C-alpha cells in the first residue's frame, strides 16, 4: 500500500477507537460521581465503589464467574 493512502485508514481507525472507548470512559467517570448535571458530573465520591466491594458479596462471586467464563 502506498504511504500516501495510509493516513486515511489510520484516521478512521483512531475515530472508531475513540467512539468505542468513549462510553466506557463516561461510565467509569459516572461511577465516581453523585450525579450528572447537564454535561459535567457533580460531586465526586468513592461511595459506590466502597459499597460494591464491601456490602455486596455477590459482586465477588460474579467476578469469579466472569473470570472462569
Secondary structure by P-SEA (a helix, b strand, c coil): ccccaaaaaaaaaaaaaaaaaaaaaaaaaaaacccccccccccccaaaaaaaacccaaaaaaaaaaaac
